[in-house]
Amino acid sequence: MAKTFSKLTRPNMRKLSVSGKIVEHGISFERKTDGDGLFTVNIMVDGQRIHRVVGRESDGTTRTQAEEFIQKVRRDSKDDRLALPKGRKIALGFRDAGEKYIGKLEEEGGKDIAAKRRRLKQHLVPFFGDTPLSKISSFDVERYKKVRSQAKAIPGGEKNRPKDEATLKTMSKGTINRELAVLSHLLNKAVEWGWIQSRPAVIRRFPESQGRITYLTVDQVKDLIESAKQDQNSQIYPFIVIGLETAMRKMEILRIRKEDVDLQRRVIFVPHAKAGSREQPITQHLAEFLGSHMAMLPEGTPWLFPSIAAKDGHTTDVRKAFRRVVAAAGLNPDEVVRHTLRHTAITHLIQAGVDLPTVKRISGHKTLIMVERYAHQNGEHIQAAMDKLERRLKISGGEV
């Protein structure tokens, strides 16, 4: 039987002032500060709280569509109950699936767990809530992309939100794609672990331009190193030195065990890397530095970056200290990030004339295509190569 609305009517919605809200039969309509109207639903279905954004007035969303959404949720829930084995009444919701997903990855020794947990907690779970995992549709994913595309990026986190939000930039496509990658991986694992029968949605990521890779000049490297030496965090200096002299990724550095450092052979064994385990070559200077650094570490610790407070026993994030050091060096912390150390090392290797296969071996990239992106950061090494060709061939004279 259709619901009768006495509050949530078209005339009342039109008259609603900014920040005003009308709630009736589980449907909310709120007038936003930009004048647009937002429809959401908040209902209980089979003991689960379903709280979802349906859409905006400007997108053509109506109360009828909100009603149809509620009907669909209740119908799908009923279908799930009829199809599930005896004794199981409620389909696995996204929130619970996210917790189980992180737990299983920790058992399996998965990669980038801290980042996955953060993206789930801050963005994916608040959006998908308790939606049954098997009912997440491609339409839901596209709505997520749209909502995140309209969000503002706040440097340093929510606590640093400025009063004038007009100065903030919208979320980058790369950031949203990393979140979509977590969603995709979760759905793939859910199928593998038998939580759902098949992937319920197609996830299309945003195309990303290759862009210009930020790297530091030799003088900027010197300034950064000097700032790191003066910083209160004793781990940030060795972190930056290792990053610049190896091109290793953040977590590859922070997970280094003392037993994985071979000073005689000048290599660091990296057991958990994107392209699989590898031996990372290091410079003579870094070998000498690591020798003295390890000698000063607390007795009994297996890590190069130990942390008593951390669950795994080693530091997992140096973001605050890194931003502080970057600012002290007179650089922009929003442009020079931890991954910039990797970009810097690879770019300078190429500019020094090192061949791409060797650079690939040092950087741990999967393919040469990834390394070739760095070959165009600065044309000086290319011109130097042409000068070498000219000197070798010694072609001279004659008018054309």
C-alpha positions as CSV (number, residue, x, y, z in Angstrom):
1,M,0.0,0.0,0.0
2,A,1.4,3.4,-1.0
3,K,2.4,5.8,1.7
4,T,0.5,9.1,2.2
5,F,2.7,12.1,2.7
6,S,1.5,15.2,4.6
7,K,4.9,16.8,5.3
8,L,7.1,15.8,2.4
9,T,5.0,17.4,-0.3
10,R,6.1,19.4,-3.4
11,P,4.9,22.8,-2.0
12,N,6.6,22.2,1.3
13,M,9.9,21.2,-0.4
14,R,9.8,24.4,-2.6
15,K,9.2,26.6,0.5
16,L,12.0,25.0,2.5
17,S,14.7,27.4,3.6
18,V,18.5,26.8,3.5
19,S,19.6,24.1,6.0
20,G,16.0,23.2,6.6
21,K,15.0,19.5,6.5
22,I,11.7,17.5,6.2
23,V,11.6,13.9,7.3
24,E,8.7,11.5,6.6
25,H,8.4,7.7,6.2
26,G,12.2,7.2,6.2
27,I,12.8,9.8,3.5
28,S,14.7,13.1,4.2
29,F,14.8,16.2,2.1
30,E,17.3,18.8,3.0
31,R,17.9,22.2,1.4
32,K,21.7,22.7,1.0
33,T,23.6,26.0,1.3
34,D,23.9,26.1,-2.5
35,G,20.1,26.0,-2.8
36,D,20.1,22.4,-4.1
37,G,17.8,19.8,-2.5
38,L,19.2,16.5,-1.3
39,F,17.1,13.3,-0.9
40,T,18.3,10.6,1.6
41,V,16.7,7.5,3.1
42,N,17.2,6.1,6.6
43,I,15.2,2.9,7.3
44,M,15.5,-0.4,9.1
45,V,15.4,-3.6,7.0
46,D,15.8,-7.0,8.6
47,G,17.5,-5.5,11.6
48,Q,19.9,-3.5,9.5
49,R,20.1,0.3,9.4
50,I,20.1,1.4,5.7
51,H,21.2,5.1,5.4
52,R,21.8,6.1,1.7
53,V,22.0,9.3,-0.3
54,V,19.5,8.9,-3.2
55,G,20.4,12.1,-5.1
56,R,20.0,15.8,-5.6
57,E,17.1,17.8,-7.1
58,S,19.5,19.3,-9.7
59,D,20.1,15.8,-11.0
60,G,16.4,15.2,-11.4
61,T,16.0,13.1,-8.2
62,T,12.4,13.1,-6.9
63,R,10.6,11.8,-3.8
64,T,9.1,9.0,-6.0
65,Q,12.6,7.8,-6.8
66,A,13.4,7.7,-3.0
67,E,10.2,5.7,-2.5
68,E,11.2,3.3,-5.3
69,F,14.6,2.9,-3.7
70,I,13.1,1.9,-0.4
71,Q,10.8,-0.6,-2.1
72,K,13.8,-2.1,-3.9
73,V,15.8,-2.5,-0.7
74,R,12.9,-4.3,1.0
75,R,12.3,-6.5,-2.0
76,D,16.0,-7.4,-2.4
77,S,16.2,-8.2,1.3
78,K,13.2,-10.6,1.0
79,D,14.8,-12.3,-2.0
80,D,18.1,-12.7,-0.1
81,R,16.3,-14.4,2.8
82,L,14.6,-16.8,0.5
83,A,17.8,-17.7,-1.4
84,L,20.1,-18.0,1.6
85,P,20.8,-21.3,3.4
86,K,18.7,-22.2,6.5
87,G,19.7,-20.4,9.6
88,R,21.1,-17.4,7.8
89,K,18.7,-14.5,7.7
90,I,20.8,-11.4,6.7
91,A,23.1,-11.0,3.8
92,L,26.7,-9.8,4.6
93,G,26.7,-6.0,4.6
94,F,29.5,-3.8,3.3
95,R,30.5,-2.5,6.8
96,D,30.9,-6.0,8.2
97,A,32.6,-7.2,5.0
98,G,35.1,-4.4,5.3
99,E,36.1,-5.5,8.8
100,K,36.4,-9.1,7.8
101,Y,38.3,-8.2,4.6
102,I,41.0,-6.3,6.6
103,G,41.2,-9.2,9.1
104,K,41.7,-11.8,6.4
105,L,44.3,-9.7,4.7
106,E,46.3,-9.4,8.0
107,E,46.1,-13.2,8.3
108,E,47.3,-13.7,4.7
109,G,50.1,-11.0,4.9
110,G,48.4,-8.7,2.4
111,K,49.9,-5.5,1.1
112,D,49.2,-1.8,2.0
113,I,46.7,-2.8,4.8
114,A,47.0,0.5,6.6
115,A,46.0,2.4,3.5
116,K,43.2,0.0,2.7
117,R,41.8,0.3,6.2
118,R,42.0,4.1,6.1
119,R,40.1,4.3,2.7
120,L,37.4,2.0,3.9
121,K,36.9,3.8,7.2
122,Q,37.0,7.4,5.8
123,H,35.2,7.0,2.5
124,L,33.9,3.6,1.4
125,V,32.1,2.5,4.5
126,P,30.4,5.9,5.2
127,F,29.0,5.8,1.7
128,F,28.0,2.1,1.2
129,G,27.1,1.5,4.9
130,D,25.3,-1.7,5.5
131,T,24.3,-2.3,1.9
132,P,24.4,-6.1,1.2
133,L,27.7,-6.8,-0.6
134,S,25.9,-8.8,-3.3
135,K,23.6,-5.8,-4.0
136,I,26.3,-3.1,-4.7
137,S,25.5,-2.1,-8.3
138,S,27.5,-0.3,-11.0
139,F,25.0,2.5,-10.5
140,D,26.1,2.7,-6.8
141,V,29.7,2.9,-7.8
142,E,29.1,5.7,-10.3
143,R,27.2,7.6,-7.6
144,Y,30.2,7.1,-5.3
145,K,32.5,8.5,-8.0
146,K,30.3,11.5,-8.4
147,V,30.1,12.3,-4.7
148,R,33.8,11.9,-4.2
149,S,34.6,14.1,-7.2
150,Q,32.6,16.9,-5.7
151,A,34.4,16.6,-2.3
152,K,37.2,18.9,-1.3
153,A,40.7,17.8,-0.5
154,I,41.9,19.1,2.9
155,P,45.7,19.1,3.3
156,G,46.7,17.6,6.6
157,G,43.2,16.2,7.4
158,E,39.9,17.3,8.7
159,K,41.4,19.1,11.7
160,N,43.0,21.6,9.3
161,R,39.8,22.5,7.4
162,P,40.0,26.2,6.5
163,K,37.1,28.7,7.1
164,D,37.1,29.6,3.4
165,E,36.5,26.3,1.7
166,A,36.5,28.0,-1.7
167,T,40.3,27.8,-1.6
168,L,40.3,24.0,-1.4
169,K,40.8,21.9,-4.5
170,T,38.4,19.1,-5.5
171,M,39.5,15.5,-4.9
172,S,42.0,14.2,-7.6
173,K,41.0,11.4,-9.9
174,G,44.1,9.5,-8.7
175,T,42.9,9.6,-5.1
176,I,39.4,8.3,-6.0
177,N,40.9,5.6,-8.2
178,R,42.9,4.3,-5.2
179,E,39.7,4.0,-3.3
180,L,38.0,2.3,-6.2
181,A,40.9,-0.1,-6.3
182,V,40.2,-1.1,-2.6
183,L,36.5,-1.6,-3.4
184,S,37.4,-3.8,-6.5
185,H,39.9,-5.9,-4.5
186,L,37.4,-6.4,-1.7
187,L,34.8,-7.7,-4.2
188,N,37.3,-10.0,-5.8
189,K,38.3,-11.4,-2.4
190,A,34.7,-11.8,-1.4
191,V,34.2,-14.1,-4.4
192,E,37.4,-16.0,-3.7
193,W,36.4,-16.5,0.0
194,G,32.9,-17.6,-0.9
195,W,31.1,-14.6,0.6
196,I,29.3,-13.8,-2.6
197,Q,28.8,-15.9,-5.8
198,S,30.0,-13.3,-8.3
199,R,31.1,-9.6,-8.5
200,P,27.9,-7.5,-8.4
201,A,29.3,-4.4,-10.1
202,V,31.6,-3.2,-12.9
203,I,34.1,-0.7,-11.5
204,R,35.3,1.8,-14.1
205,R,38.2,4.0,-12.8
206,F,38.8,7.5,-14.0
207,P,41.4,8.0,-16.8
208,E,44.5,9.6,-15.3
209,S,46.8,11.8,-17.3
210,Q,50.5,10.9,-17.0
211,G,51.2,14.4,-15.7
212,R,54.6,15.8,-14.8
213,I,56.4,13.8,-12.1
214,T,57.7,16.1,-9.4
215,Y,61.4,15.6,-8.5
216,L,64.0,17.5,-6.5
217,T,67.1,19.2,-7.9
218,V,70.5,18.5,-6.4
219,D,70.3,21.8,-4.3
220,Q,66.8,21.0,-3.1
221,V,68.0,17.5,-2.0
222,K,70.8,19.1,0.0
223,D,68.3,21.5,1.7
224,L,66.0,18.6,2.5
225,I,68.8,16.5,4.0
226,E,70.0,19.4,6.2
227,S,66.4,20.0,7.5
228,A,66.0,16.3,8.2
229,K,69.2,16.3,10.3
230,Q,67.8,19.1,12.5
231,D,64.3,17.6,13.0
232,Q,63.1,16.3,16.3
233,N,62.1,13.0,14.8
234,S,65.2,10.8,14.8
235,Q,63.8,8.4,12.1
236,I,63.0,11.0,9.4
237,Y,66.7,11.5,8.4
238,P,67.5,7.8,7.7
239,F,64.1,7.5,6.0
240,I,64.9,10.3,3.6
241,V,68.5,9.1,3.0
242,I,67.3,5.6,2.2
243,G,64.5,6.9,-0.1
244,L,66.9,9.1,-2.1
245,E,69.7,6.6,-2.4
246,T,67.5,3.6,-3.4
247,A,64.2,4.8,-4.9
248,M,62.4,2.4,-2.5
249,R,58.7,2.9,-1.7
250,K,57.6,4.2,1.7
251,M,56.5,0.9,3.3
252,E,59.4,-1.0,1.7
253,I,61.7,1.3,3.7
254,L,59.7,1.2,7.0
255,R,59.5,-2.6,6.9
256,I,63.3,-3.1,6.6
257,R,64.6,-5.7,9.1
258,K,68.3,-5.7,10.1
259,E,68.6,-9.3,8.9
260,D,67.6,-8.2,5.4
261,V,70.5,-5.7,5.1
262,D,73.7,-7.2,3.6
263,L,76.4,-4.6,3.9
264,Q,79.1,-6.7,2.3
265,R,77.1,-7.3,-0.9
266,R,75.5,-3.9,-0.7
267,V,71.9,-5.0,-1.0
268,I,68.6,-4.9,1.0
269,F,66.3,-7.9,0.6
270,V,62.7,-6.6,0.0
271,P,60.3,-9.5,0.7
272,H,57.1,-7.6,0.1
273,A,57.2,-5.5,-3.0
274,K,54.7,-4.7,-5.8
275,A,56.5,-6.7,-8.4
276,G,57.4,-9.5,-6.0
277,S,60.4,-10.0,-3.7
278,R,63.7,-8.5,-4.8
279,E,67.2,-7.5,-3.8
280,Q,67.6,-3.8,-3.7
281,P,71.1,-2.5,-4.6
282,I,72.5,0.3,-2.4
283,T,75.3,2.8,-2.7
284,Q,78.6,2.5,-0.8
285,H,77.6,5.6,1.2
286,L,74.3,4.1,2.2
287,A,76.0,0.8,3.2
288,E,78.3,2.8,5.5
289,F,75.4,4.9,6.9
290,L,73.3,1.8,7.6
291,G,76.1,0.1,9.4
292,S,76.4,3.0,11.8
293,H,72.6,3.4,12.1
294,M,72.0,-0.2,13.0
295,A,74.8,-0.1,15.6
296,M,72.8,2.6,17.4
297,L,69.4,0.9,17.4
298,P,68.0,-0.5,20.7
299,E,69.3,-4.0,21.4
300,G,66.9,-6.8,20.5
301,T,64.9,-4.8,17.9
302,P,64.7,-6.5,14.5
303,W,63.6,-3.3,12.7
304,L,65.5,-0.4,11.2
305,F,62.5,1.8,12.2
306,P,61.3,0.3,15.5
307,S,58.1,1.6,17.2
308,I,57.0,0.3,20.6
309,A,53.5,1.7,20.1
310,A,52.9,0.1,16.6
311,K,51.1,-3.2,16.3
312,D,53.7,-4.7,14.0
313,G,56.7,-3.3,16.1
314,H,57.8,-0.9,13.4
315,T,56.9,2.6,12.3
316,T,54.1,2.7,9.7
317,D,53.8,6.4,8.9
318,V,56.2,9.4,8.9
319,R,53.9,11.8,7.2
320,K,53.8,14.6,9.8
321,A,57.6,14.6,10.3
322,F,58.1,14.6,6.5
323,R,55.8,17.5,5.9
324,R,57.6,19.4,8.7
325,V,61.0,18.8,7.2
326,V,59.8,19.7,3.7
327,A,58.5,23.0,4.9
328,A,61.7,23.7,6.9
329,A,63.6,23.2,3.6
330,G,61.6,25.9,1.9
331,L,59.6,23.5,-0.2
332,N,55.8,23.0,-0.6
333,P,54.6,20.0,1.5
334,D,51.5,19.6,-0.7
335,E,53.8,19.1,-3.8
336,V,56.8,17.4,-2.3
337,V,55.4,14.1,-0.7
338,R,57.1,11.0,0.5
339,H,56.9,9.4,-3.0
340,T,58.8,12.3,-4.3
341,L,62.0,10.7,-2.9
342,R,61.4,7.8,-5.3
343,H,60.7,10.0,-8.2
344,T,63.9,12.0,-7.5
345,A,66.1,9.0,-7.3
346,I,64.8,7.5,-10.6
347,T,64.9,10.8,-12.5
348,H,68.5,11.5,-11.5
349,L,69.5,8.0,-12.4
350,I,68.1,8.6,-15.9
351,Q,69.6,12.0,-16.2
352,A,73.0,10.5,-15.2
353,G,72.8,8.4,-18.3
354,V,71.9,5.0,-16.7
355,D,70.1,2.7,-19.2
356,L,66.4,2.0,-18.6
357,P,66.7,-1.7,-17.9
358,T,69.3,-1.0,-15.2
359,V,67.0,1.7,-13.7
360,K,64.1,-0.8,-13.8
361,R,66.3,-3.2,-11.8
362,I,67.1,-0.6,-9.2
363,S,63.6,0.9,-8.9
364,G,61.7,-2.4,-8.8
365,H,59.2,-1.4,-11.5
366,K,57.3,-4.2,-13.3
367,T,57.8,-2.9,-16.8
368,L,60.1,-0.6,-18.8
369,I,57.0,1.5,-19.8
370,M,56.7,2.7,-16.2
371,V,60.3,3.7,-16.2
372,E,60.1,5.6,-19.5
373,R,57.8,8.1,-17.9
374,Y,60.8,9.5,-16.1
375,A,62.9,9.9,-19.3
376,H,61.3,13.2,-20.2
377,Q,61.6,15.1,-16.9
378,N,64.5,17.1,-18.2
379,G,66.0,17.1,-21.7
380,E,69.6,17.8,-20.7
381,H,70.6,14.2,-20.6
382,I,69.0,13.6,-24.1
383,Q,70.9,16.5,-25.5
384,A,74.1,15.2,-23.9
385,A,73.6,11.9,-25.6
386,M,73.2,13.7,-29.0
387,D,76.4,15.6,-28.3
388,K,78.2,12.2,-27.7
389,L,76.9,11.0,-31.1
390,E,78.1,14.1,-32.8
391,R,81.6,13.8,-31.3
392,R,81.8,10.1,-32.3
393,L,80.7,10.4,-35.9
394,K,82.6,13.6,-36.6
395,I,80.5,14.5,-39.6
396,S,81.5,17.9,-40.9
397,G,81.5,20.3,-43.8
398,G,79.4,20.8,-46.9
399,E,76.4,22.8,-47.7
400,V,73.1,21.2,-48.3
